[in-house]
C-alpha cells in the first residue's frame, strides 16, 4: 500500500516505536551506514560509552561485545515500529534500505523513514514474511554480514539479537498496553519460523528464551539478560 504516517497509537508506545521523518540536517542514506569506516566509528563509540558507564578503560570492553550491543540496538529501533504497527492492527511498514535514513546521535544510530509501502495484514505469518523480505533481507542481513567480517562476531549471535529485539519490543509495548501483547507475541512466534530466524529462540507457555547469548555478560559489570540462554546453564543461578 502507498506510504502513510505511523499511527499515533504506535508512537505513544515509546521512543523506539516512532521513527522520525527525514527532515532537517544529518540524515544519510542507509548505504552509508554499511560503509566499513562508518560502522567502525559507531562501534568504537559504543565501546567507549560502555566503558564510560562501567567506569573502566575502553580496552576492558571486548570489541565483539560492543558490536553485539550496537547491532542489538539497531535491530530494536528498526523492529519496534513493525511490532507496534502489527499489534495495533495497522499493518506492517515495509522498511527497506531504499526508504530508511540514519544519523548518529552520540553512540547510537537513529532512523527515519521516507514514505514507503505497507503490508495490510492481520495475519502474523503474512506479516512475518513481509518483514523477512523487506527489513531482514535488505537491511539487517547486510548489516550482520558487515559486522561479522569486521569483528568475527557470530552471525548466529546476531540473528539471536534480532529475535530478542522483536520480543523485547513486545515486552516494552506491554508496559504501555497489555492488550497488544497477544498479537505481538504471535508475530514474534511467526518470525521465529522464518528461515533466517529459525532456531534462534524457544517460545512456550513458560515464556521466551533465546538460544544464544548477546555476550553482555562479558562486559565490565555485565550480567545475563532476562531472555538469555545461559540462565539454563548449570551454575547460572
C-alpha positions as CSV (number, residue, x, y, z in Angstrom):
1,X,0.0,0.0,0.0
2,X,1.0,3.6,-0.5
3,X,3.2,5.3,2.1
4,X,1.4,6.7,5.1
5,X,2.4,8.1,8.5
6,X,2.9,5.9,11.5
7,X,-0.2,5.8,13.7
8,X,-0.3,8.0,16.8
9,X,-1.2,5.0,18.9
10,X,2.1,3.3,18.0
11,X,4.1,6.4,18.6
12,X,2.7,6.6,22.1
13,X,4.2,3.1,22.9
14,X,7.7,4.6,23.3
15,X,10.6,6.2,21.7
16,X,11.7,3.2,19.7
17,X,8.2,2.7,18.2
18,X,8.2,6.0,16.2
19,X,10.9,6.6,13.6
20,X,11.4,10.1,12.5
21,X,10.7,11.7,9.2
22,X,14.0,12.6,7.4
23,X,13.6,16.4,7.8
24,X,16.5,18.6,8.7
25,X,20.2,18.0,8.7
26,X,22.2,14.9,9.1
27,X,20.1,12.2,7.7
28,X,22.1,9.9,5.5
29,X,21.3,7.1,3.1
30,X,21.4,3.7,4.7
31,X,24.2,2.6,2.3
32,X,26.5,4.9,4.2
33,X,25.8,3.1,7.5
34,X,27.0,-0.1,5.8
35,X,30.3,1.6,5.0
36,X,33.2,-0.1,6.8
37,X,34.5,3.2,8.3
38,X,31.1,4.4,9.4
39,X,30.3,1.1,11.2
40,X,33.8,1.0,12.8
41,X,33.3,4.6,14.1
42,X,29.9,3.9,15.7
43,X,31.0,0.6,17.1
44,X,34.0,2.3,18.7
45,X,31.7,5.0,20.1
46,X,29.5,2.3,21.6
47,X,32.6,0.7,23.1
48,X,33.7,4.0,24.6
49,X,30.2,4.6,26.0
50,X,30.1,1.1,27.6
51,X,33.5,1.8,29.2
52,X,32.3,5.1,30.5
53,X,29.2,3.6,32.0
54,X,31.3,1.0,33.8
55,X,34.0,3.4,34.8
56,X,36.7,1.4,33.2
57,X,39.2,1.6,30.3
58,X,38.0,1.2,26.8
59,X,40.3,-1.8,26.4
60,X,38.4,-3.6,29.1
61,X,35.3,-3.8,26.8
62,X,35.7,-6.6,24.3
63,X,35.1,-5.3,20.7
64,X,32.7,-8.1,19.9
65,X,30.6,-7.2,23.0
66,X,30.3,-3.6,21.8
67,X,29.5,-4.7,18.3
68,X,26.8,-7.0,19.6
69,X,25.3,-4.2,21.7
70,X,25.3,-1.9,18.7
71,X,23.6,-4.4,16.5
72,X,21.0,-5.3,19.1
73,X,20.2,-1.6,19.5
74,X,19.8,-1.1,15.7
75,X,17.6,-4.2,15.5
76,X,15.4,-2.9,18.3
77,X,15.0,0.6,16.8
78,X,14.0,-1.0,13.4
79,X,11.8,-3.8,14.7
80,X,9.9,-2.0,17.4
81,X,7.8,0.1,15.0
82,X,6.9,-3.0,13.0
83,X,5.8,-5.0,16.1
84,X,3.8,-2.0,17.3
85,X,2.0,-1.4,14.0
86,X,1.1,-5.0,13.6
87,X,-0.1,-5.4,17.2
88,X,-2.4,-2.3,16.8
89,X,-3.9,-3.6,13.6
90,X,-2.3,-1.0,11.4
91,X,-0.4,-3.5,9.2
92,X,3.3,-3.6,8.7
93,X,5.5,-0.9,7.1
94,X,8.0,-2.4,4.7
95,X,11.3,-0.9,5.9
96,X,13.9,-1.4,3.2
97,X,17.3,0.1,2.5
98,X,15.7,2.4,0.0
99,X,13.3,4.1,2.4
100,X,15.5,4.2,5.6
101,X,17.7,7.1,6.5
102,X,20.1,7.2,9.5
103,X,22.1,9.6,11.6
104,X,24.4,9.1,14.6
105,X,23.3,10.6,18.0
106,X,26.2,10.2,20.4
107,X,27.0,6.5,20.3
108,X,23.6,5.4,19.0
109,X,22.1,5.1,15.5
110,X,18.7,6.7,14.9
111,X,16.5,6.1,11.9
112,X,14.0,8.0,9.8
113,X,11.6,6.6,7.2
114,X,10.7,8.1,3.8
115,X,7.3,7.3,2.5
116,X,7.3,3.6,1.8
117,X,4.9,0.7,1.2
118,X,2.8,-1.1,3.8
119,X,1.5,-4.7,4.0
120,X,-2.1,-4.5,5.2
121,X,-2.5,-7.8,7.1
122,X,-3.7,-9.1,10.4
123,X,-2.1,-12.5,9.8
124,X,1.1,-12.9,11.8
125,X,2.6,-15.4,9.2
126,X,2.0,-12.9,6.4
127,X,3.4,-10.1,8.4
128,X,6.5,-12.1,9.3
129,X,7.1,-12.9,5.7
130,X,6.8,-9.2,4.8
131,X,9.3,-8.3,7.5
132,X,11.6,-11.1,6.3
133,X,11.7,-9.9,2.6
134,X,12.0,-6.2,3.5
135,X,13.8,-5.4,6.7
136,X,15.7,-8.7,7.3
137,X,16.7,-9.2,3.7
138,X,17.7,-5.7,2.7
139,X,18.9,-4.1,5.9
140,X,19.7,-6.5,8.8
141,X,21.3,-9.3,6.8
142,X,23.8,-6.9,5.0
143,X,24.5,-5.3,8.4
144,X,25.1,-8.7,10.0
145,X,27.4,-9.7,7.2
146,X,29.4,-6.5,7.5
147,X,29.8,-6.7,11.3
148,X,30.8,-10.4,11.1
149,X,33.5,-9.6,8.5
150,X,34.8,-6.7,10.7
151,X,34.8,-8.4,14.1
152,X,34.2,-12.1,13.6
153,X,31.1,-11.7,15.8
154,X,29.0,-14.8,15.1
155,X,26.1,-14.4,12.7
156,X,24.1,-16.8,14.9
157,X,24.5,-14.5,17.9
158,X,23.4,-11.5,15.8
159,X,20.3,-13.3,14.4
160,X,19.6,-14.2,18.0
161,X,19.8,-10.5,18.8
162,X,17.2,-9.8,16.1
163,X,14.6,-12.2,17.5
164,X,15.4,-10.9,21.0
165,X,14.8,-7.3,19.8
166,X,11.4,-8.3,18.4
167,X,10.5,-10.0,21.7
168,X,11.8,-7.0,23.7
169,X,9.5,-4.8,21.7
170,X,6.6,-6.9,22.8
171,X,7.7,-6.6,26.4
172,X,8.1,-2.8,26.2
173,X,4.8,-2.5,24.4
174,X,3.1,-4.4,27.1
175,X,4.1,-1.9,29.7
176,X,2.0,0.7,27.9
177,X,-0.9,-1.6,26.7
178,X,-1.1,-5.2,27.9
179,X,-3.9,-5.8,25.3
180,X,-1.3,-5.6,22.5
181,X,0.9,-8.4,23.9
182,X,-1.0,-11.4,22.3
183,X,-0.8,-10.1,18.8
184,X,2.8,-9.0,19.3
185,X,3.7,-12.5,20.6
186,X,2.0,-14.1,17.7
187,X,4.2,-12.0,15.3
188,X,7.4,-12.9,17.1
189,X,6.4,-16.6,17.0
190,X,5.8,-16.4,13.3
191,X,9.1,-14.5,12.8
192,X,11.0,-17.3,14.6
193,X,9.7,-19.7,12.0
194,X,11.2,-17.8,9.1
195,X,14.4,-19.4,7.6
196,X,16.8,-16.6,8.8
197,X,15.5,-16.8,12.4
198,X,14.7,-20.5,12.7
199,X,16.3,-21.9,15.8
200,X,17.1,-18.6,17.4
201,X,14.5,-18.9,20.2
202,X,12.2,-21.1,22.2
203,X,8.7,-19.9,22.8
204,X,6.4,-21.8,25.2
205,X,3.8,-21.3,27.8
206,X,6.6,-20.6,30.3
207,X,8.0,-17.7,28.2
208,X,10.6,-16.7,25.7
209,X,14.2,-17.9,25.7
210,X,16.7,-17.1,23.0
211,X,19.2,-19.9,22.1
212,X,22.3,-17.7,22.0
213,X,23.9,-15.1,24.3
214,X,24.4,-11.5,23.2
215,X,27.7,-11.5,25.2
216,X,26.7,-8.7,27.5
217,X,27.9,-10.7,30.5
218,X,31.5,-10.3,29.2
219,X,31.2,-6.5,29.6
220,X,32.5,-4.8,32.7
221,X,29.7,-5.0,35.3
222,X,27.7,-7.0,32.8
223,X,25.2,-9.7,33.5
224,X,22.7,-12.0,31.9
225,X,19.7,-10.5,30.1
226,X,16.3,-11.8,31.0
227,X,15.9,-14.0,27.9
228,X,19.5,-15.3,27.9
229,X,20.1,-19.0,27.1
230,X,22.8,-19.0,29.9
231,X,20.1,-18.9,32.5
232,X,19.5,-22.5,31.7
233,X,23.2,-23.4,32.1
234,X,24.4,-25.3,35.3
235,X,25.6,-22.8,37.9
236,X,24.0,-19.8,36.3
237,X,21.8,-19.0,39.4
